[in-house]
């Protein structure tokens, strides 16, 4: 295997790893954003500005999201890790 194909393999692994990081972190971030927006609107409408009121719903929503999507996201992480470990011998 040449140095060019080895560097292409490394760059491809880094690219896929970054995309996977975005894919795995995306759902909790989007849910937190939506819940934060909803809580912010409700706080503005009711004029109740308590920090715990903003934090607890986001924490619960993110925990539920990770609980619901955990197996799917975890399977993708395991697949990527296995592919990366199998590619190690080809990198020189």
N, C-alpha and C positions, 0 to 999 in steps of 0.2 A: 504494500500500500504506500502510495507516495505521500509526501508532506502536504501537498495541495488537497488531496482527498481527506487526509486526516484533519486538516484545519476546517474543511467544509463540514465534516462530521461534528466537530466541536461547535462550530457556529450554528449548525442546525439544532444541536442539542440545547444550546443557550436560547435560541429563538423559541423553540418549543417549550422550554422551561418558563420563559417570560410570559408566553401566551397562556400556559397552564396556570401561572400565578394570577393572571388577570381573570381567568375563568373561575378559579376557586374563590377568589376574594370578591368577585363581582356581586353575587347574590346577597351576601350579608351587608355589603356596603349600600346596595340599592334599597334593601329593606330598611336599613337604618336611616337612609336619606328620606324615604317616604314617611316613615313613622315620625321622624323629627319634624318634617314639614307639617304633618297633621297635628302633632302636639303643639307646634309653634302657632298654628292658626287657632287652635282651641285656646291656648294661653292668651293670645291677643284678644280673642273674642270675649273671654271671661275675665281678663285682666288679672289672672293669677300667674305670678311669675316665680315659681319655685323650681330650683335646680333639680331636685329629686323627681319632680313631676316630668321633667324632660328626659331624665336619664333612665329611669326604671322601665318605661315602655319600650325604649330602644333596646335595652339589654334583654328584655323578654323576647322581643321580636327577632333579634339576631340569634338568640339561643334556640328559638323554635325553628328558625330557618336552617341553622346548622344541624339541628336534630333531624329535620325533614330531608335535607339534601346531603347529609353526611355520608351515607353509603355511596351515593353517586360520585360525589367529589373525591371521596377516599379511594374509590376504585380507579378513578383517573390518575390520582397521584401514584398509586401502586403500579399501574400500567406504565407510567412514564419512568418510574424508578427502575422497574425491571428492564425496560428497554435501554435505559442508560447504563445499567450494570452489564448488560449483554454487549454493549458497544465499547466498553472499556478496553478489551483486548485488541480491538482494531485501531485504537489511538496510539500513535507512536511519536 
